[in-house]
Amino acid sequence: MIKLKEDEFQAITTYVHSNYGVDLRKKRHLIEGRLSHYVSQLGYDNYMDYFEYVKNDKKNDEISVLINK
């Protein structure tokens, strides 16, 4: 399992809350548990690289995965 570091968690939750109004600040274990395997499948070994991928996704498909997974 890929561990979600504090700075990664803060960056992700701040971005999601600021841009989409979704508060994930109390969902750390949920985010880590549900996304770890998926992030790994995409070839990332940390959440920050995955987060950059999410932010650069022009179709916004990945933000839906991040929020809903």
N, C-alpha and C positions, 0 to 999 in steps of 0.2 A: 504494500500500500504506500502510495506517495503521501508524505506528511505535508499538511498545509501549514506553512510558516506564518508567523504573526503578520509580517509585512505584506505577504501575499493576501492573507485574509482581509486585512484592512483595505488594501487597494481594490480588491474585488467587491467587497461590501459597500465601500464608498462610491465606487463607480456605478454599481447597480442601483443604489438608492438615489444618487444624484440624477441619473439619466432615465430611470424607469420607475422610480417611486416605490421600489420593493425593498423592504428592510430585512436583510439576511443576517444581521449582527448576532442574533441568537441561534443561528443555524450552522455554526462551524462544523460540528460533528456530522451533520446531515450533508453538508457540502462535500466534506472530505470523504465520507463513506460512499456517497453516490457517484462522485465524479472521479475518484482515484483510478478505477479500472478504465474508464472511458478516456481519461487524459493519457494514461499509459498506452492504450490502444492507438491513439493518435500519434504516438512516438515521442511524447514529452516526458521528461523526468522531473518536472516541477510545475507548479501552478502558474507561476509568473509567465513562463513561455506560452502556456495555454491561454492565459488571460490576454496576452498580446495578440494571439491568434483570434480570439473572440472579438477584440476591439477592432481588428483590421478586416473582419469578415463583412464585406460589402452587402451581402444578402441578409445579414442579421440572423441567420439560422442558428449560429452558435450561441448567441445571447439567449435565445429561447431554450436551448439545451441547458445552459448554465442556470437559468432561473427555474426551469421546470423539472430538471432531473432530480 
